[in-house]
Amino acid sequence: MSKSLVLAKSLLNKKVEVFIDRPLGSKHPKHNFEYLSNYGYIKGVLAPDGKELDAYYLGVDKPIEKGTGMVIAIVHRFDDDDSKLVVVPESVELADDEIETAVGFQEQWFEHEILR
């Protein structure tokens, strides 16, 4: 099991705060695709790549700067040791196919699975 996945699993079903550095509607600085969901990181939680652990913040349809919610799933990439958390406000529930649709704008280029 990858180090990134072990770290992500330790946060599953926990309440976290996501700091959004790529808000809904913004463009990726290198690849120029549009973020169709809010995307950020968990401050102070370092992933194996030395950067803070990434997270999608779903269930909000406007750009935000930060959000608190529950880690409901993990996007585990098979070809990249860079698992992503899926965080939603506490009142939001999403099925796996809804998560897949929401993160597909970026995850379409990676072989991955949604873990609960």
C-alpha positions in Angstrom: 0.0 0.0 0.0 1.4 3.4 -1.0 2.4 5.9 1.7 -0.1 8.4 0.3 -2.9 5.9 0.6 -2.1 5.0 4.1 -2.1 8.7 5.1 -5.4 9.3 3.2 -7.0 6.3 4.9 -6.1 7.6 8.3 -8.3 10.7 7.6 -11.3 8.8 6.2 -14.5 9.7 8.0 -12.7 12.5 9.9 -13.6 16.2 9.9 -11.0 18.4 8.2 -10.5 21.9 6.9 -9.6 22.3 3.3 -7.7 25.4 2.1 -8.7 26.0 -1.5 -5.8 27.1 -3.7 -7.6 26.2 -7.0 -11.2 27.3 -6.7 -14.0 26.2 -8.9 -13.7 27.9 -12.3 -9.9 28.6 -12.0 -7.4 27.3 -14.5 -4.6 24.8 -13.8 -1.3 26.8 -13.9 0.6 24.3 -16.0 -2.0 22.3 -18.0 -4.6 25.1 -18.4 -7.7 22.9 -17.8 -10.6 24.4 -15.8 -11.3 23.2 -12.2 -14.9 22.0 -12.1 -14.8 21.7 -8.3 -13.0 23.4 -5.5 -9.5 21.8 -5.0 -7.0 22.4 -2.2 -5.1 20.8 0.6 -5.1 19.9 4.3 -2.8 22.4 6.0 0.0 20.8 8.0 -0.6 17.2 6.7 2.3 16.4 4.5 2.0 13.8 1.7 5.0 11.6 0.6 5.8 14.2 -2.1 6.6 16.7 0.6 3.6 18.9 -0.2 0.4 19.1 1.8 -2.2 16.4 1.1 -4.6 17.3 -1.7 -8.4 17.3 -1.4 -11.4 17.9 -3.6 -14.1 19.9 -1.7 -17.4 18.8 -3.3 -21.0 19.7 -2.7 -20.5 23.5 -3.1 -21.3 25.1 -6.4 -19.4 28.3 -6.0 -15.7 29.2 -5.6 -14.6 29.3 -1.9 -11.4 30.0 0.0 -11.7 27.2 2.6 -14.2 24.7 3.8 -14.7 22.3 6.7 -16.3 18.9 6.1 -16.0 15.2 6.3 -13.6 13.0 4.4 -16.1 10.7 2.7 -13.8 9.0 0.1 -10.3 8.8 -1.4 -9.3 9.1 -5.0 -6.5 6.5 -5.2 -4.3 6.8 -8.2 -2.7 3.5 -9.3 0.0 5.1 -11.4 0.9 8.0 -9.1 1.5 8.0 -5.3 -0.7 11.0 -4.8 -4.0 10.0 -3.3 -6.6 12.8 -3.1 -9.2 13.2 -0.3 -12.9 13.8 -1.1 -14.3 16.2 1.4 -17.9 17.4 1.6 -19.9 19.7 4.0 -21.4 17.5 6.8 -24.9 17.6 5.3 -23.9 16.4 1.8 -23.9 12.8 0.7 -22.5 11.7 -2.7 -22.5 8.3 -4.4 -19.3 7.0 -6.1 -20.6 7.9 -9.6 -21.3 11.4 -8.4 -17.7 11.7 -7.1 -16.3 10.3 -10.3 -18.3 12.9 -12.3 -17.1 15.7 -10.1 -13.4 14.9 -10.2 -13.3 13.6 -13.7 -12.0 16.9 -15.1 -8.6 16.0 -13.6 -8.7 12.3 -12.8 -9.5 11.4 -16.4 -5.8 11.2 -17.1 -5.0 8.8 -14.2 -5.9 5.2 -13.6 -7.7 5.4 -10.3 -10.5 4.2 -8.0 -12.8 5.7 -5.4 -12.3 4.2 -2.0 -14.5 4.5 1.0 
